[in-house]
Amino acid sequence: MPHTAPASVELRDRPALLEARGLAYARNDEPVFGPLDFTLHPGEVVLVEGDNGAGKTTLLRLLSGLLAPTSGEIRLAGEPLTLARLSPQVALLSHANGLKPELTAIENLRFAAGLLGLRSGLSPTTVLAGVGLAGYDDVPTRKLSAGQKKRVALARVLLAPVGLWLLDEPYANLDRDGIQLVNRLLENHANRGGAALITSHGAYAYTSGTPRRIPLRADANRSDA
Ligand SMILES: Nc1ncnc2c1ncn2[C@@H]1O[C@H](COP(=O)(O)OP(=O)(O)OP(=O)(O)O)[C@@H](O)[C@H]1O
């Protein structure tokens, strides 16, 4: 199956979507993680695993250009990461969900589509229905539950015409249907040649195939460990 590691030969022949070489981050001279080396090919879903505080969110912030690494290199589709190259290639799902609370669900998706563009064949309305929120188009997102907000945020990722998804705890706040939804979205994305890096502190539920894992351990990352 193309979304398992290794990806199918055909997809692996394409250039890597993401490469990290000697990637490390330290705060006040205290190592948070690294150095890490990994590559993400089209068709792969890779799981970043670690306990609370291990550095998963920090790693995703580095990979999405929000933080500069202390050392090492990040390449997107073979080219060094720069802010100019970033937005057309990466969709980030963060803890904050990236939603504007005063805008309705559909306005949030239109706003995102205005910034990032729209995946061919999709529209905000169909995608919102696809994540189980048909009928919620005109509800301000501040009035949605945590799980419903997460679904709108997933719709935002799905709409973006990008190859690389960086999803921070995509299963958090979701019910069983929502967890299956995330797995379906990941599987479809991998099957069409996309790739995803997802974080989890252990209670993850990616059940399709056996994703490659990048372990982050807070204790092992400490300089005195
Ligand atoms: N803004 C910040 N300022 C200072 N330290 C921070 C900041 N954000 C995170 N940290 C510290 O960096 C380390 C890694 O945090 P990070 O949020 O990346 O972990 P995580 O693996 O995502 O944790 P969780 O599973 O709890 O979400 C932790 O020790 C945390 O206390």
The ligand as a Tripos MOL2 file, in Angstrom:
@<TRIPOS>MOLECULE
LIG
   31    33     1     0     0
SMALL
NO_CHARGES

@<TRIPOS>ATOM
      1 N1          7.1820   29.1010   23.8740 N.pl3     1 LIG1
      2 C1          7.9790   28.3410   24.6290 C.ar      1 LIG1
      3 N2          8.8880   28.9120   25.4380 N.ar      1 LIG1
      4 C2          9.7100   28.1780   26.2050 C.ar      1 LIG1
      5 N3          9.7140   26.8330   26.2210 N.ar      1 LIG1
      6 C3          8.8310   26.2030   25.4290 C.ar      1 LIG1
      7 C4          7.9160   26.9220   24.5980 C.ar      1 LIG1
      8 N4          7.1580   26.0300   23.9130 N.ar      1 LIG1
      9 C5          7.5710   24.8130   24.3080 C.ar      1 LIG1
     10 N5          8.5580   24.9080   25.2190 N.ar      1 LIG1
     11 C6          9.2780   23.7950   25.8500 C.3       1 LIG1
     12 O1          9.8750   23.0070   24.7940 O.3       1 LIG1
     13 C7          9.7660   21.6300   25.0740 C.3       1 LIG1
     14 C8          9.0480   20.9320   23.9140 C.3       1 LIG1
     15 O2          7.7190   21.4170   23.8360 O.3       1 LIG1
     16 P1          6.7200   20.9240   22.6890 P.3       1 LIG1
     17 O3          5.4820   21.7390   22.8060 O.co2     1 LIG1
     18 O4          7.4400   20.9070   21.4000 O.co2     1 LIG1
     19 O5          6.4490   19.3990   23.1450 O.3       1 LIG1
     20 P2          5.3740   18.3550   22.6260 P.3       1 LIG1
     21 O6          6.1100   17.0750   22.4100 O.co2     1 LIG1
     22 O7          4.6410   18.9020   21.4650 O.co2     1 LIG1
     23 O8          4.4250   18.2350   23.8890 O.3       1 LIG1
     24 P3          2.8400   17.8570   24.0460 P.3       1 LIG1
     25 O9          2.6990   16.3700   23.7860 O.co2     1 LIG1
     26 O10         2.5780   18.1920   25.4870 O.co2     1 LIG1
     27 O11         2.0690   18.7100   23.0840 O.co2     1 LIG1
     28 C9          9.0380   21.4950   26.4130 C.3       1 LIG1
     29 O12         9.9880   21.2910   27.4060 O.3       1 LIG1
     30 C10         8.3630   22.8510   26.5900 C.3       1 LIG1
     31 O13         8.2880   23.1900   27.9460 O.3       1 LIG1
@<TRIPOS>BOND
     1     1     2 1
     2     2     3 ar
     3     2     7 ar
     4     3     4 ar
     5     4     5 ar
     6     5     6 ar
     7     6     7 ar
     8     6    10 ar
     9     7     8 ar
    10     8     9 ar
    11     9    10 ar
    12    10    11 1
    13    11    12 1
    14    11    30 1
    15    12    13 1
    16    13    14 1
    17    13    28 1
    18    14    15 1
    19    15    16 1
    20    16    17 2
    21    16    18 1
    22    16    19 1
    23    19    20 1
    24    20    21 2
    25    20    22 1
    26    20    23 1
    27    23    24 1
    28    24    25 2
    29    24    26 1
    30    24    27 1
    31    28    29 1
    32    28    30 1
    33    30    31 1
@<TRIPOS>SUBSTRUCTURE
     1 LIG1         1 GROUP 0 **** ****
